Amino acid sequence: MELRTERLLLRPFTPDDLTALHSWHSDPEVVRYLFWDVLDLDGARDLLERRLGRVTVPEADGESIHFAVRYGTEVIGDVHLELLSAEQRCAEIGYVFGGAQAGRGFAGEAARELLRFGFDDLALHRIVGKCAAEHRASQAVLRKIGMRQEAHFVEALWVKDAWVSEQEWAILEHEWRG
Ligand SMILES: CC(C)(COP(=O)(O)OP(=O)(O)OC[C@H]1O[C@@H](n2cnc3c(N)ncnc32)[C@H](O)[C@@H]1OP(=O)(O)O)[C@@H](O)C(=O)NCCC(=O)NCCS
């Protein structure tokens, strides 16, 4: 399955994407707010292996679909949509982009398309986005795609030897259409 935006192609990962995936997952700035630390090539290969298996529409709780984000000839990011509850028609979006193209609106553009995919194609009712409370750039992305901050969980997660506060943002299908 492929999705398109004005500047981007969101397509399934292929084995050829290892170099791109490794390049951003080996950058300390990129992984700063992720659950894992920098990945070596073997770690990136394991991650890619998992991405290669997640290319179909999620149907059961906990299943996700991942897309490699291509801009021109370059793969610049990794975005996904995970079905949190089929019964509640609720999913979570996530995104990781390499630092070289930061601040050019690519995450927002890809995330907007994930909302369209979720609401139009998957008939979801609610889509959420979660990020560390200190992660201002991610909050800016969630805000500009129309999400509202719904929660701030204080020191809720133990990540990389420290307690991290987490924000949860969300948008409903009728808000998105409005
Ligand atoms: C967070 C991330 C997805 C943003 O990607 P991006 O392509 O630069 O995003 P965009 O250009 O669409 O938007 C970035 C927004 O953050 C804002 N921003 C960037 N740094 C900021 C900061 N330190 N404080 C406040 N806002 C900031 C930008 O101004 C922009 O908002 P605007 O369009 O309203 O001006 C990207 O940096 C990334 O992948 N980081 C590493 C992985 C990660 O942390 N993923 C998210 C996990 S929750």
The ligand as a MOL file (V3000), in Angstrom:
LIG
                    3D

  0  0  0     0  0            999 V3000
M  V30 BEGIN CTAB
M  V30 COUNTS 48 50 0 0 0
M  V30 BEGIN ATOM
M  V30 1 C 9.9630 15.6760 15.7890 0
M  V30 2 C 10.1370 15.5120 14.2920 0
M  V30 3 C 9.2070 14.4120 13.8220 0
M  V30 4 C 9.8030 16.8090 13.5800 0
M  V30 5 O 10.0070 16.6070 12.1940 0
M  V30 6 P 10.0220 17.8380 11.1690 0
M  V30 7 O 9.9780 17.2970 9.7800 0
M  V30 8 O 11.0990 18.7880 11.5480 0
M  V30 9 O 8.6110 18.4720 11.5350 0
M  V30 10 P 7.8870 19.7020 10.8310 0
M  V30 11 O 8.8820 20.4860 10.0390 0
M  V30 12 O 6.6530 19.2170 10.1720 0
M  V30 13 O 7.4100 20.5470 12.1030 0
M  V30 14 C 8.2890 20.8040 13.1610 0
M  V30 15 C 7.6560 21.8440 14.0340 0
M  V30 16 O 8.3670 21.8720 15.2690 0
M  V30 17 C 8.7310 23.2060 15.5400 0
M  V30 18 N 9.9220 23.1050 16.3740 0
M  V30 19 C 11.0910 22.5320 16.0560 0
M  V30 20 N 11.9300 22.5980 17.1170 0
M  V30 21 C 11.2440 23.1890 18.1130 0
M  V30 22 C 11.5390 23.5340 19.4540 0
M  V30 23 N 12.7400 23.2580 19.9950 0
M  V30 24 N 10.5790 24.1500 20.2060 0
M  V30 25 C 9.3710 24.4300 19.6920 0
M  V30 26 N 9.0180 24.1010 18.4020 0
M  V30 27 C 9.9590 23.5010 17.6430 0
M  V30 28 C 8.9290 23.8190 14.1910 0
M  V30 29 O 8.8490 25.2190 14.2420 0
M  V30 30 C 7.7450 23.2190 13.4380 0
M  V30 31 O 6.5250 23.8480 13.7550 0
M  V30 32 P 5.7950 24.8430 12.7050 0
M  V30 33 O 5.6430 24.1050 11.4200 0
M  V30 34 O 4.4940 25.1400 13.3800 0
M  V30 35 O 6.7180 26.0210 12.5910 0
M  V30 36 C 11.5920 15.1180 13.9340 0
M  V30 37 O 12.4490 16.0830 14.4670 0
M  V30 38 C 12.0030 13.7540 14.4180 0
M  V30 39 O 11.7040 12.7520 13.8000 0
M  V30 40 N 12.7400 13.6930 15.5290 0
M  V30 41 C 13.3360 12.4560 15.9970 0
M  V30 42 C 12.3650 11.3410 16.2940 0
M  V30 43 C 11.2560 11.7580 17.2090 0
M  V30 44 O 11.5150 12.3690 18.2260 0
M  V30 45 N 10.0200 11.4190 16.8300 0
M  V30 46 C 8.8410 11.7780 17.5760 0
M  V30 47 C 8.6860 10.9260 18.7640 0
M  V30 48 S 7.2720 11.4620 19.7260 0
M  V30 END ATOM
M  V30 BEGIN BOND
M  V30 1 1 1 2
M  V30 2 1 2 3
M  V30 3 1 2 4
M  V30 4 1 2 36
M  V30 5 1 4 5
M  V30 6 1 5 6
M  V30 7 2 6 7
M  V30 8 1 6 8
M  V30 9 1 6 9
M  V30 10 1 9 10
M  V30 11 2 10 11
M  V30 12 1 10 12
M  V30 13 1 10 13
M  V30 14 1 13 14
M  V30 15 1 14 15
M  V30 16 1 15 16
M  V30 17 1 15 30
M  V30 18 1 16 17
M  V30 19 1 17 18
M  V30 20 1 17 28
M  V30 21 1 18 19
M  V30 22 1 18 27
M  V30 23 2 19 20
M  V30 24 1 20 21
M  V30 25 1 21 22
M  V30 26 2 21 27
M  V30 27 1 22 23
M  V30 28 2 22 24
M  V30 29 1 24 25
M  V30 30 2 25 26
M  V30 31 1 26 27
M  V30 32 1 28 29
M  V30 33 1 28 30
M  V30 34 1 30 31
M  V30 35 1 31 32
M  V30 36 2 32 33
M  V30 37 1 32 34
M  V30 38 1 32 35
M  V30 39 1 36 37
M  V30 40 1 36 38
M  V30 41 2 38 39
M  V30 42 1 38 40
M  V30 43 1 40 41
M  V30 44 1 41 42
M  V30 45 1 42 43
M  V30 46 2 43 44
M  V30 47 1 43 45
M  V30 48 1 45 46
M  V30 49 1 46 47
M  V30 50 1 47 48
M  V30 END BOND
M  V30 END CTAB
M  END
